[in-house]
Amino acid sequence: MTATLGYCTNVHAGATLSQAKEQLERHATAVRRKLDLEWLDIGLWLSARSVFELKEQDAGAARLREWLDERGLRVFTINGFPYGDFHAKRVKQSVYEPNWANARRLLFSIDLADLLVELVHDGRREAGISTLPLGWRLSFSLEGCGSSVGLASAQLEQFARHAARLEERTGKCIHLDLEPEPGCMLDTSRDVTGFFDQVLRQRAGEPDLRRYIRVCHDTCHASVMFEDQASVLQAYRDAGVRVGKVQLSSAIECPSSDRAFRALRHFDEPVYLHQTCVLDGAGERHLFTDLDRAFDHAPDGLWRTHFHVPLFAERLGQGGVLGTTQSDVLSCLAAIRPEDGITDFEAETYAWGALPMDHRMASLADGIAQELRWARERMTEVGLMG
């Protein structure tokens, strides 16, 4: 099995198309040079505004592909999770809007599918778009959970119909990959399999939903929820849910000690949401919506925080007082089987700019290149790459 490994460009700021291209020109090309690659595979992120700009241009997708080709950048997947400015001064829960009960999310995802089918190289027959796992759970509860989930499911079915028509026309299967995340409607593998089995049900005469709607397995998110990586993959196998993409990322792990808590407070920053799950001595999980909320309660136990830290980092903080879930990344890679058909792997450490200064690299390109080297070596060790 030959895998594709790239990095997700949501690490780069760029709310407009010109800003996004400027960031790719500055950083992605530097990563390619540092890795001495003819082609660098990237998971493209574009805001809804940028996608609209492309649509308004004459042959916008073709021109973007030509621009990328000239720089040795090759799109193999798209991150369709963030809709707006993912590098605003404060993102937090806004990253989950619009959710899948909102028509804007469907239209954005359809636009991304139309774009991706034009951007992927000719030899690739499938490509995926990662998307939010329906939405933030509290938002769905406030809107009326049952009706919102039903509407979300109906819109996913509409996407599947569009993807089926797209495949019939182009021969390329563009699938949408739901990405479980702590605090969302689907935040564990059990939620995902339940949704596929009980809500997103196949109807006669409709396209194969499980061909066009899959799951994006984010190793960091599963780790925060204390899910065993191999068990997650097995749950998807048993339920007949296909993994369209694996996002490789590590979370922070923190023991209950004053010294460790002091180090962890340096990661409590105002831009992104840092859901924190604490596993107590009785084996019960306690999920807090953000790191500051966890500190307000400060329960005893093992803490895991949703903060995408560098893949190559095994320890963090002064004296290595904090751990990471790097071992879970390795467990995930080792648990993948040839019959899973998983070929797309995306390093997704998007929070380099939010890291404490003593954990940053000399340049962003240095950090991304080191992550990709580390991931390639680990994937080669388990036979996922040659």
N, C-alpha and C positions, 0 to 999 in steps of 0.2 A: 504494500500500500504506500503510495507516494502522497505525502501531505504538503500542504501549502502553509507557510508560516509568514505572517506579516505583523504589522503593528497598526493599532487604531489611531486615526488622525484626530479623534476628539480631544487628544492632548493639546492640540493647537487651537489658539483663539482664532476667531474669524466668523463674525456674524453675517458678513456679505461675501459674495463670490470672489471679489477682488482680494479681500482680506484672507480668505481661505487659500487662494492660489499663492499669495505672498508668503504665507506660513509654510506651505509645501515647498515652495522654491527655496526658502531659507533653511528649513529643518530636514525635510524628507530627503532632499538631494544630498545633504550632508551625511545623513545616516547611510545612504547607499554607497557613498564614497568611502566611509569608514569601514564598511563591511566588504568593500571591493566587489560589489555585485554589478552585473550588467543591468539586471532588473531588480527592483525592490518591490515586493508585494505590500500593498497597503489596504487597510480597511478604511474606506473613505467615510468621513462624516461631513455633511453639509447641512446647514440650517434650512428651515423651510423657506426663508427669504432668499437664500442662495439658489435653492432649487427653482423657485419662481423666476429668478433672474435668468437661469439657464433656459427655462421654457420660453421666455420672451425673446430669446435670441434665435436667429436663423441658424438651424443645425447646431444648436448649443451643445448637445451631448457629443456629437462628432468632433466639434472643435475642442471640447474639453479633453476627449480621449487623445486627440492629436497633441495637445499641449502636454499631457501626462507622458505620452510616448517619447516626446522629445527630451524628457528629463529622466527617462528610465524608470518611471513609476507605473506600476501595474495594479489596477483595482481588482481584488478578488472577492470582496464583500463590502457591504455598506452597514454602517451603524445608524439605524433609523430611530434610536431611542430619544436623544435630545432633539426637540423641535425648534426651540429658540436659541438664544445666545448661551452656550454652555460655559462661557467664561465671563459671565456678568459678575458684578461685585457680590451678588448674593443669588445663588441658584436654589439650594435646598429643595423643598417639595415641588417647586415650579417645574422641575425636570420631568415630572409625571403628567404635565398638561401640554396639550389636550390629551385626555385618556381615550381608551378605545370605545367609550360610549359617545364620543364626539365625532361628528362627520369629518372634522378637519384632520383627525388622525388617519382616517381611512384614505382621504384624498392625498395626504402627504405620502403615505406608504405606497399608494398606486403610482404617484409621480416618481418615487425612488425606484420602484420596479422597472418603470419605463426607462429610467436613466441607467440602471445597472445592466440591463440587457444590452445596452449600447456600449457600455464601458468595459465589460469583461472580455478577455482576449478570446480569439476565435476557437481555440481548442477546448475551452471550458463549456461543459453542457449544463452545469448547475451553479447557482450562486445564491447566497442568502442575505437577508436584511434582518438584523436583530432589532427587536422592538420591545416596548415596555410590556410587562406582564399584566395587561388590562389597565391597571392604574393603581394609584395609592389606595390602600384599603379603606382608610377613613373617608376619603372622597366618595368612594362607591357607597359607603354606609349612609352618608349624608344625603346622597342623591336617590337612595332607594336601591339597596344592593341587588335584589332579584331582577328588577327591570333593567338596571344598568348592565349587569352581566349578560342578560339576554340580548340587549342592544349591541354590546361588544361582540358577542358571538355572531350575531347577524352580520356585523361589519367585517369580521374576519372571513366569513363565508363569501361576502362580496369580493374581498381581496382574492380569495381562492379562485373565484370565477374569472376575475381579470387575469390572474397568473396563468390559468389554463388557456385562455385565449392567446396570451402572449407566447406561451410555449408552442401552441399550434402554428402561430405565425412565424416564429423565429427558430424553433427547435431547442430553445434554452429554457430550463426550468428555474424560475426565480421563486424562491420560497421565503416565507416570513417566519422568523425564529423568535418565539416568545422567550424573554429572558427573566427568569425568576429573580426577585430581589427582596431582601428583608423589608417587611412592612407593607408590601404590595398585596394585591388580591391573590397573586400566585407567588408565594415566597419560599415554598419547598417543593421537592419533587412530588410529594403526595398531593399538593394542591394542583400541580400541573396534570398529573395522570387523572385525577378526579375531574378536572375541567374537560379533558379530552374524552373521557368515558361517559360523563353525565351531561355535558352541555354541548360541546362541539361534536355533535353526532352526525354521522354520514347519512345522507338522504338519497333515495333513488333518483337517478337522473342528474345528480350534482357531481362536480369534479371531485376527485379524490382529495379530501380535506387534508389527510395526513401526508400527502405529497407536497402540498403547498403551504401548510401550517406545521411548523416543527418547533423545536426548542433550541435556544442558545444556552449552553451550560457555562455559566461563569463560576470559575473555581473559588473566587473570593466570596461571592454571595452564598454559595453552599457552605463554605467554611464558617462564615459568620453565624449561620443557622445550625452549626454543629452537625451537619449532615456528612456521613461517610461518602467519599467520592465514588468508590466502587459500587456502593449500594444505590446511589442515585442513578448511575448508568444502568444498573441492573433493573431498577424500577422502570426506566424508560423502555428497556428491551421488553420486559414482561407486558407492558401496556401497549406495545406497538407504536410508541412515539419516537420519531426519528430526531436525532441530534443534528441540527444543520450546521452548527458552529460551536467551537469551544473557545471561550475567552479565558486566557491565562492571566491570572492576577492573584496577589496575596493580600490577606488581611493582617491587621495587627492583633497579636495575642498578648494578653497582659494578666499576670497573676495578681491576686489581691494583696498588695503590700503598699505601704506609703511611698517607698522609693519608686516602685513601678508606676504608681498613679501620678507621681510628679512628672515622670517622663511622658506619660500618656497625655497629660494636659497640654503638652506642646503641639499635639495633633488636633486639638479642639479649635477649629478655625471657622470663619463665618461664611465661606462660599458654598461648600458641599454638605450634603446630609451624611452624617456618620452614624448610621444605625449601630447600636451596640447590643449584643446578646451575651448574657451571663449564664453560665452553667453552674448551678449550685451543687453543694455536696450530695444532695438527694437525686441529682440527675435531672432536675427541672430547669427549663430554659426561661429566662426573663428577658424580653425584648424591649429595648428603649429606642424611641424614634431618633434620638441624636445623642452624641457623646455627653453634652452638658446635662441632659436628663438622667443619664446613667450616674453621673457624678452626684447629682442631687440625692439619689437614693443609695449609691455606693454599696450594693450588695456584695457579700463575700462569694467568691467563686472564681472561675476562669472567665476572663473577659475576652471577647472578640469584637473588633470594631471594623466597620465598613470604611476602610481607607485604603485605596489601592496603592500599595507600597511596592518598590522595585522587586521584580522576580528573583533577582540574585541575592537579595538581602535575607539572611537567616536570622539575624538579630538586629535590634534597633535600640536607640537610646544610649546615653553615656554608660559605658561598661556593659552594653548588651543586655540591659535590664528588661527590655521588651523582646518578645519573640514575634515571629511571623508564621503564617500558615503555609510556608513554602513546601513543607512535607506533603500537604494536601495536593498541591500542584503535581508533585511527583507521583502521588497515589493515583491521581486522575489519569495521567499519561500511561501509567503501567496497567490500568484497568481497561483501556480501550482495546477492543477486539477488531480483527479485520472485517467481520460480518456487520459491525456497526456502521460501516461506510462513512466514518468521520474523517474528513480530509482537510478541513479548514480550521486553522488555529490562529488566534489573534491576541497578541500581547496588548493588554488594555490598562496600562498605568497612566491614567489621565491626570493625576493630581500632582505631577512633579512640581508645579508652581506653588502648590499649597503645602509642600513638605517643609518641615523646619530646615533652616539654612544649612545645618551641619549634615543633612542627609541628601543634599543636592549634588549633582555632578558638575564638572567644570562647564559643561554645556548640555542642553537638552539632547542634542544629537548623540553625545557621548553616552548618556544614560540609556537611551533607546537602543543604541547599537549594542551596549553591553547586555541588555535584557535579551535581545534577539540571539546573540551568541550563546548565552546561557540556555535559552529555550531550545535552540537547535541542537546543542550538545546533549541535553537531556532527552529530547525526542529521538535522536540518533541512537542513544543507549538502549531505548526500549523498542527500536525497530520501526518507528513511525516515519523516520526520514533516513535516506541513504547517505 
